């Protein structure tokens, strides 16, 4: 029997992907009440940690998006009223 794992994968065309994974304790069947409680406690802790990690990662990406948007807006303001020629490769 394989070890149960809680995983979350994030992909986006605009930023780097990330993955969060937590290995959970094995549980035998039939499981005792203590085993079930232990498993659920580990699962609850893993879910909370996964949510925390996802929130931190997405906050970083939101800040990067804001900085990118601010730079684009500043460039647009700088070129306001001027004809801007696109650079050719």
N, CA, C and O of each residue as an XYZ file, in Angstrom:
356
protein
N       0.852     -1.178      0.000
C       0.000      0.000      0.000
C       0.897      1.241      0.000
O       1.826      1.338      0.802
N       0.623      2.167     -0.882
C       1.455      3.366     -0.980
C       1.095      4.381      0.097
O       0.002      4.369      0.665
N       2.053      5.253      0.352
C       1.880      6.302      1.364
C       0.922      7.363      0.823
O       1.146      7.863     -0.280
N      -0.138      7.728      1.553
C      -1.044      8.779      1.085
C      -0.337     10.133      1.066
O       0.479     10.434      1.937
N      -0.661     10.936      0.066
C      -0.022     12.241     -0.098
C      -1.066     13.291     -0.433
O      -1.975     13.054     -1.229
N      -0.923     14.447      0.184
C      -1.741     15.612     -0.149
C      -0.896     16.478     -1.068
O       0.196     16.895     -0.682
N      -1.380     16.761     -2.286
C      -0.613     17.582     -3.226
C      -1.476     18.691     -3.802
O      -2.692     18.558     -3.942
N      -0.808     19.792     -4.132
C      -1.447     20.905     -4.830
C      -0.454     21.400     -5.873
O       0.704     21.671     -5.553
N      -0.902     21.518     -7.110
C      -0.062     21.998     -8.209
C      -0.631     23.299     -8.739
O      -1.842     23.433     -8.920
N       0.261     24.267     -8.990
C      -0.150     25.562     -9.545
C       0.607     25.785    -10.843
O       1.833     25.674    -10.884
N      -0.126     26.100    -11.901
C       0.497     26.473    -13.166
C      -0.188     27.716    -13.698
O      -1.386     27.924    -13.510
N       0.606     28.533    -14.366
C       0.096     29.770    -14.940
C       0.981     30.132    -16.121
O       2.194     29.926    -16.066
N       0.400     30.668    -17.187
C       1.233     31.073    -18.317
C       2.109     32.287    -17.998
O       3.089     32.539    -18.699
N       1.769     33.037    -16.953
C       2.490     34.274    -16.645
C       3.542     34.128    -15.548
O       4.327     35.052    -15.337
N       3.582     33.000    -14.848
C       4.554     32.863    -13.760
C       5.001     31.411    -13.604
O       4.440     30.493    -14.203
N       6.020     31.243    -12.784
C       6.574     29.914    -12.549
C       5.566     29.020    -11.819
O       4.856     29.485    -10.926
N       5.504     27.753    -12.194
C       4.623     26.831    -11.470
C       5.227     26.479    -10.108
O       6.426     26.648     -9.887
N       4.394     25.998     -9.220
C       4.901     25.456     -7.967
C       4.029     24.294     -7.533
O       2.886     24.146     -7.965
N       4.604     23.477     -6.668
C       3.906     22.293     -6.179
C       4.113     22.206     -4.674
O       5.204     22.467     -4.168
N       3.066     21.842     -3.977
C       3.135     21.620     -2.538
C       2.720     20.168     -2.308
O       1.693     19.724     -2.821
N       3.509     19.442     -1.547
C       3.181     18.044     -1.273
C       3.491     17.705      0.179
O       4.524     18.101      0.720
N       2.592     16.979      0.785
C       2.766     16.506      2.160
C       2.453     15.017      2.192
O       1.398     14.582      1.729
N       3.374     14.246      2.740
C       3.136     12.825      2.926
C       2.374     12.635      4.231
O       2.741     13.174      5.275
N       1.330     11.875      4.142
C       0.482     11.611      5.311
C       0.831     10.244      5.894
O       1.365      9.386      5.191
N       0.536     10.044      7.155
C       0.819      8.731      7.750
C      -0.101      7.660      7.153
O      -1.250      7.921      6.798
N       0.439      6.472      7.059
C      -0.379      5.349      6.585
C      -1.417      5.012      7.640
O      -1.227      5.243      8.834
N      -2.495      4.471      7.168
C      -3.544      4.043      8.094
C      -3.951      2.628      7.692
O      -4.176      2.345      6.515
N      -4.039      1.760      8.670
C      -4.399      0.375      8.383
C      -5.919      0.221      8.420
O      -6.630      1.010      9.043
N      -6.381     -0.798      7.747
C      -7.816     -1.076      7.741
C      -8.048     -2.451      8.335
O      -7.371     -3.394      7.925
N      -8.926     -2.614      9.234
C      -9.724     -1.579      9.886
C      -8.852     -0.767     10.853
O      -7.990     -1.312     11.542
N      -9.091      0.503     10.883
C      -8.303      1.416     11.713
C      -8.981      1.638     13.060
O     -10.206      1.691     13.170
N      -8.151      1.762     14.058
C      -8.692      2.062     15.386
C      -9.080      3.537     15.440
O      -8.696      4.318     14.569
N      -9.820      3.903     16.432
C     -10.223      5.300     16.608
C      -8.997      6.188     16.787
O      -8.961      7.303     16.266
N      -8.003      5.710     17.511
C      -6.770      6.482     17.722
C      -6.028      6.688     16.401
O      -5.511      7.775     16.142
N      -5.974      5.638     15.560
C      -5.314      5.758     14.252
C      -6.044      6.760     13.362
O      -5.418      7.571     12.680
N      -7.368      6.696     13.375
C      -8.159      7.637     12.577
C      -7.942      9.068     13.056
O      -7.781      9.982     12.247
N      -7.937      9.255     14.357
C      -7.720     10.599     14.919
C      -6.341     11.128     14.557
O      -6.189     12.299     14.208
N      -5.340     10.265     14.641
C      -3.971     10.656     14.297
C      -3.872     11.037     12.822
O      -3.243     12.035     12.469
N      -4.496     10.238     11.974
C      -4.487     10.517     10.535
C      -5.179     11.849     10.233
O      -4.656     12.667      9.476
N      -6.351     12.059     10.824
C      -7.094     13.301     10.582
C      -6.350     14.522     11.114
O      -6.413     15.596     10.517
N      -5.653     14.364     12.223
C      -4.848     15.459     12.771
C      -3.725     15.822     11.796
O      -3.475     17.001     11.547
N      -3.054     14.815     11.246
C      -1.984     15.052     10.271
C      -2.545     15.670      8.993
O      -1.937     16.575      8.421
N      -3.691     15.190      8.549
C      -4.329     15.739      7.353
C      -4.708     17.201      7.563
O      -4.461     18.036      6.693
N      -5.297     17.511      8.693
C      -5.697     18.889      9.010
C      -4.473     19.816      9.019
O      -4.525     20.919      8.476
N      -3.379     19.368      9.633
C      -2.151     20.168      9.679
C      -1.572     20.353      8.278
O      -1.091     21.436      7.944
N      -1.616     19.313      7.467
C      -1.097     19.397      6.101
C      -1.926     20.344      5.244
O      -1.374     21.105      4.450
N      -3.239     20.303      5.396
C      -4.117     21.208      4.646
C      -3.840     22.653      5.041
O      -3.748     23.524      4.175
N      -3.707     22.917      6.334
C      -3.428     24.283      6.800
C      -2.081     24.774      6.270
O      -1.965     25.920      5.835
N      -1.068     23.912      6.305
C       0.250     24.293      5.794
C       0.205     24.524      4.285
O       0.834     25.451      3.774
N      -0.538     23.680      3.577
C      -0.686     23.842      2.128
C      -1.364     25.168      1.805
O      -0.922     25.885      0.907
N      -2.419     25.496      2.517
C      -3.107     26.777      2.299
C      -2.171     27.951      2.564
O      -2.169     28.924      1.810
N      -1.381     27.868      3.622
C      -0.437     28.931      3.962
C       0.606     29.107      2.856
O       0.910     30.229      2.451
N       1.142     28.002      2.380
C       2.145     28.055      1.313
C       1.548     28.630      0.033
O       2.170     29.471     -0.617
N       0.360     28.188     -0.331
C      -0.303     28.699     -1.534
C      -0.558     30.196     -1.406
O      -0.308     30.946     -2.349
N      -1.047     30.636     -0.264
C      -1.298     32.066     -0.058
C      -0.022     32.882     -0.205
O      -0.036     33.938     -0.838
N       1.082     32.409      0.369
C       2.360     33.119      0.252
C       2.822     33.176     -1.202
O       3.234     34.231     -1.684
N       2.754     32.047     -1.895
C       3.190     31.996     -3.296
C       2.339     32.917     -4.174
O       2.874     33.638     -5.016
N       1.029     32.895     -3.982
C       0.156     33.729     -4.804
C       0.318     35.211     -4.474
O       0.185     36.057     -5.358
N       0.604     35.532     -3.219
C       0.864     36.926     -2.846
C       2.110     37.438     -3.553
O       2.119     38.564     -4.050
N       3.155     36.629     -3.605
C       4.376     37.010     -4.326
C       4.056     37.252     -5.797
O       4.524     38.230     -6.379
N       3.275     36.382     -6.394
C       2.929     36.540     -7.809
C       2.070     37.784     -8.039
O       2.226     38.465     -9.053
N       1.174     38.082     -7.112
C       0.352     39.292     -7.244
C       1.228     40.540     -7.172
O       1.004     41.495     -7.916
N       2.216     40.541     -6.292
C       3.133     41.678     -6.182
C       3.955     41.824     -7.462
O       4.202     42.941     -7.915
N       4.378     40.709     -8.043
C       5.116     40.761     -9.306
C       4.235     41.327    -10.419
O       4.697     42.132    -11.228
N       2.976     40.912    -10.462
C       2.038     41.433    -11.458
C       1.834     42.933    -11.286
O       1.815     43.677    -12.266
N       1.682     43.375    -10.040
C       1.505     44.807     -9.773
C       2.720     45.600    -10.230
O       2.575     46.663    -10.833
N       3.918     45.091     -9.947
C       5.144     45.782    -10.350
C       5.248     45.842    -11.872
O       5.645     46.865    -12.429
N       4.896     44.759    -12.534
C       4.927     44.713    -13.999
C       3.923     45.709    -14.581
O       4.234     46.423    -15.535
N       2.723     45.757    -14.009
C       1.693     46.687    -14.476
C       2.104     48.135    -14.233
O       1.871     48.999    -15.079
N       2.716     48.404    -13.080
C       3.159     49.765    -12.764
C       4.251     50.212    -13.726
O       4.266     51.368    -14.149
N       5.162     49.313    -14.073
C       6.229     49.651    -15.015
C       5.650     49.935    -16.399
O       6.085     50.866    -17.077
N       4.678     49.139    -16.816
C       4.048     49.353    -18.118
C       3.286     50.676    -18.130
O       3.313     51.401    -19.124
N       2.607     50.988    -17.030
C       1.862     52.241    -16.940
C       2.813     53.439    -16.932
O       2.526     54.463    -17.552
N       3.932     53.317    -16.240
C       4.916     54.406    -16.201
C       5.486     54.655    -17.592
O       5.685     55.804    -17.988
N       5.747     53.590    -18.327
C       6.274     53.738    -19.684
C       5.223     54.391    -20.578
O       5.546     55.238    -21.411
N       3.971     53.993    -20.402
C       2.880     54.577    -21.182
C       2.753     56.073    -20.879
O       2.567     56.878    -21.792
N       2.853     56.442    -19.611
C       2.793     57.858    -19.217
C       3.963     58.635    -19.818
O       3.803     59.768    -20.273
N       5.130     58.013    -19.811
C       6.334     58.653    -20.344
C       6.185     58.943    -21.834
O       6.677     59.956    -22.330
N       5.512     58.059    -22.534
C       5.365     58.194    -23.981
C       4.043     58.845    -24.385
O       3.724     58.886    -25.573
N       3.276     59.348    -23.439
C       1.974     59.927    -23.725
C       2.116     61.086    -24.709
O       2.927     61.990    -24.508
N       1.331     61.045    -25.756
C       1.322     62.120    -26.740
C       2.416     62.003    -27.781
O       2.479     62.818    -28.701
N       3.272     61.017    -27.657
C       4.338     60.819    -28.629
C       4.038     59.573    -29.444
O       3.410     58.624    -28.975
N       4.504     59.614    -30.663
C       4.348     58.448    -31.506
C       5.481     57.485    -31.171
O       6.655     57.828    -31.303
N       5.129     56.303    -30.747
C       6.127     55.318    -30.350
C       6.250     54.296    -31.460
O       5.261     53.713    -31.905
N       7.487     54.088    -31.903
C       7.729     53.100    -32.941
C       8.182     51.806    -32.283
O       9.018     51.800    -31.379
N       7.615     50.732    -32.757
C       7.990     49.428    -32.228
C       9.359     49.050    -32.757
O       9.688     49.326    -33.911
N      10.161     48.414    -31.902
C      11.471     47.946    -32.326
C      11.300     46.689    -33.151
O      10.451     45.846    -32.861
N      12.121     46.575    -34.187
C      12.085     45.387    -35.023
C      13.238     44.482    -34.644
O      14.297     44.945    -34.222
N      13.019     43.178    -34.801
C      14.087     42.209    -34.482
C      15.121     42.162    -35.563
O      16.087     41.405    -35.461
